[in-house]
Amino acid sequence: MDYNVIIDNLPLYLNGLWVTIQLVVIALVSGFGLAVPLALMAVSKTSFLRYPAKAFIYFFRGTPLLVQMFLLYYGMGQFEAIRESVLWMLFREAYWCAIIAFALNTAGYTAEILRGAIEQTPFGETEAAQACGMSKSTMYRRIILPGSFRRALPAYGNEVIFMLHGSALAGVITIVDLFGAAKIVNSRYFVPFESFITAGFFYLCCTFCIVWFFKWVEKHWYAHLRPRIS
């Protein structure tokens, strides 16, 4: 194993790591902001709210992330209306196409996670909130959504890890992220093992940090469920 190749190209890997972190964080924040209203629409009893939300969730969970990214990066350019609009400033850049694809994809998965968590809200909690005279919006804000976020936390932690691993697809559309950096090193030195094992090590470190963070959040959010030491 040639360690000199890894050491000499460490700045390239670190720059790729920073790009990966940017892509993942921006996509997760945007996707979560979109997923909450989608989840509320999906559990709505009103058909014209429920069906569009479920169609969105079904599409982005039912198609590969790579296909979604290609549709945005390569497909949007064929529409003259897009090329002549202000949206072309986004769709002509691989960076923003990747963020949009990642955000929409994780929004679909996160919305489904939250939908399931909302529907698992114990009936007694909502009944007690109604008995206290809470309005529906207050009940969602104080009772249903906080409890749903707690129940969804383990599954959402997995989704964050999947999003980190899925971000490697950004290297396919010319973005020099962590995987893109490994591809460049491999093309320069023809050392696939050293190139990709280094990228894998950085992904592993990021995954460890994510797991640790969610364990820390679970420890604090579930503190009231732990037995008290007398």
C-alpha positions in Angstrom: 0.0 0.0 0.0 1.4 3.3 -1.1 0.9 5.8 1.8 2.7 8.6 0.0 -0.1 8.8 -2.5 -2.6 9.3 0.3 -0.4 11.9 2.2 0.3 13.9 -1.0 -3.4 14.1 -1.9 -4.7 14.7 1.6 -5.6 18.3 0.8 -7.7 17.1 -2.1 -9.5 14.6 0.1 -10.1 17.3 2.8 -11.6 19.7 0.2 -13.8 16.8 -1.1 -14.9 16.1 2.5 -15.9 19.7 3.0 -18.0 19.7 -0.2 -19.6 16.4 0.9 -20.5 18.0 4.3 -22.0 21.0 2.6 -24.1 18.9 0.3 -25.4 16.7 3.1 -26.1 19.4 5.6 -27.9 21.8 3.1 -29.9 18.9 1.7 -30.9 17.5 5.1 -32.0 21.0 6.4 -34.0 21.7 3.2 -35.4 18.2 3.1 -36.6 18.3 6.7 -38.2 21.6 6.2 -40.1 20.2 3.3 -40.9 16.9 5.0 -42.8 18.3 7.9 -45.6 19.9 5.9 -45.6 16.8 3.6 -46.1 14.5 6.5 -48.9 16.7 7.9 -50.6 16.6 4.4 -50.1 12.9 4.2 -52.1 12.3 7.4 -54.8 14.8 6.5 -58.3 13.6 6.0 -58.7 16.0 3.0 -58.1 14.2 -0.2 -56.6 17.1 -2.2 -53.9 17.5 0.5 -53.3 13.8 1.2 -53.0 12.5 -2.4 -50.4 15.0 -3.7 -48.2 14.4 -0.6 -48.4 10.6 -1.0 -47.7 10.9 -4.7 -44.5 12.9 -3.9 -43.4 10.4 -1.3 -44.1 7.5 -3.5 -42.2 8.9 -6.5 -39.0 9.9 -4.6 -39.0 6.7 -2.6 -39.8 4.6 -5.6 -37.1 5.9 -8.0 -33.3 5.7 -7.6 -31.5 8.8 -6.4 -29.1 8.6 -9.4 -32.1 8.8 -11.8 -33.5 11.8 -10.0 -30.1 13.5 -10.2 -29.7 12.8 -13.9 -33.3 14.1 -14.6 -32.4 17.4 -13.0 -28.8 17.8 -14.2 -29.1 16.4 -17.8 -32.9 16.6 -18.3 -33.8 20.1 -17.4 -31.5 21.6 -20.1 -33.7 20.2 -22.9 -36.6 22.5 -21.9 -36.3 25.9 -23.5 -38.6 27.4 -20.9 -36.2 26.4 -18.2 -33.1 27.6 -20.1 -34.7 31.1 -20.6 -35.9 31.4 -17.0 -34.1 32.4 -13.8 -34.2 28.7 -12.8 -31.5 28.0 -15.3 -29.0 29.7 -12.9 -29.6 26.7 -10.6 -30.0 23.8 -13.1 -26.9 24.6 -15.1 -24.7 24.1 -12.0 -24.0 20.5 -10.9 -23.6 21.6 -7.3 -27.2 23.0 -7.0 -28.7 20.1 -9.0 -27.1 17.7 -6.5 -28.5 19.6 -3.6 -32.0 19.8 -5.1 -32.0 16.1 -5.9 -30.7 15.2 -2.4 -33.2 17.5 -0.7 -36.2 16.2 -2.6 -35.1 12.6 -2.1 -34.5 12.9 1.7 -37.8 14.9 2.0 -39.7 11.9 0.6 -38.1 9.4 3.0 -38.3 11.8 6.0 -41.9 12.6 5.3 -42.8 8.9 5.4 -40.9 8.4 8.6 -42.8 11.4 10.2 -46.1 10.2 8.8 -45.7 6.9 10.5 -44.6 8.5 13.8 -47.6 10.9 13.7 -50.0 8.0 13.1 -48.5 6.1 16.1 -49.4 8.9 18.5 -51.3 7.3 21.4 -55.0 8.1 21.3 -54.9 8.9 25.0 -52.6 11.9 24.4 -54.8 13.5 21.8 -57.9 12.8 23.9 -56.3 14.4 26.9 -55.3 17.4 24.8 -58.9 17.8 23.5 -60.2 17.5 27.0 -57.9 20.4 28.0 -59.5 22.5 25.3 -56.5 22.6 22.9 -57.1 23.6 19.3 -55.9 21.3 16.6 -52.9 23.5 15.8 -52.0 23.8 19.4 -52.4 20.0 19.9 -50.0 19.4 16.9 -47.5 21.9 18.2 -47.4 20.8 21.8 -48.4 17.1 21.8 -48.3 15.3 18.4 -45.2 16.7 16.7 -42.9 16.7 19.7 -43.8 13.1 20.4 -43.5 12.2 16.8 -40.0 13.6 16.5 -39.0 11.5 19.4 -40.4 8.3 18.0 -38.9 9.1 14.5 -35.4 9.9 15.8 -33.9 6.4 15.4 -35.3 6.0 11.9 -34.3 9.5 10.9 -30.7 8.8 12.1 -30.5 6.0 9.6 -31.8 8.3 6.9 -29.1 10.8 7.7 -26.5 8.1 7.3 -28.1 6.9 4.0 -28.0 10.5 2.8 -24.3 10.7 3.6 -23.6 7.6 1.6 -25.9 8.6 -1.2 -24.0 11.9 -1.5 -21.2 9.9 -3.2 -23.3 10.1 -6.4 -22.5 13.7 -6.6 -19.1 12.7 -8.0 -20.9 11.2 -11.0 -22.0 14.7 -12.2 -18.5 16.3 -12.1 -18.6 17.5 -8.4 -15.4 17.0 -6.6 -16.8 15.7 -3.4 -15.1 12.9 -1.3 -15.9 10.2 -3.9 -14.9 12.6 -6.7 -11.6 13.2 -5.0 -11.0 9.5 -4.8 -11.8 9.2 -8.6 -9.2 11.9 -9.4 -6.5 10.3 -7.3 -7.2 6.9 -8.9 -7.1 8.4 -12.4 -3.7 10.1 -11.7 -1.9 7.3 -10.0 -3.9 4.1 -10.9 -4.1 3.0 -7.3 -7.8 2.1 -6.8 -7.2 0.5 -3.4 -5.4 3.4 -1.8 -7.8 5.9 -3.5 -11.1 4.5 -2.4 -10.0 3.0 1.0 -9.1 6.6 2.0 -12.5 7.9 0.9 -14.1 5.0 2.8 -12.2 5.9 5.9 -13.5 9.5 5.8 -17.0 8.3 5.2 -16.6 5.9 8.2 -15.5 8.8 10.4 -18.5 10.9 9.3 -20.8 8.0 10.0 -19.3 7.5 13.5 -19.9 11.2 14.2 -23.5 11.0 13.1 -24.2 7.9 15.2 -22.6 9.5 18.2 -24.7 12.7 17.7 -28.0 10.8 17.5 -27.1 8.6 20.5 -26.4 11.9 22.4 -29.8 13.3 21.3 -31.6 10.1 22.2 -30.0 10.1 25.6 -31.4 13.6 26.4 -34.8 13.2 24.7 -35.5 9.9 26.4 -34.1 10.9 29.8 -37.6 10.8 31.3 -38.0 7.2 30.3 -34.9 6.0 32.1 -35.4 4.5 35.6 -34.4 6.9 38.4 -31.8 5.8 40.8 -33.0 6.3 44.3 
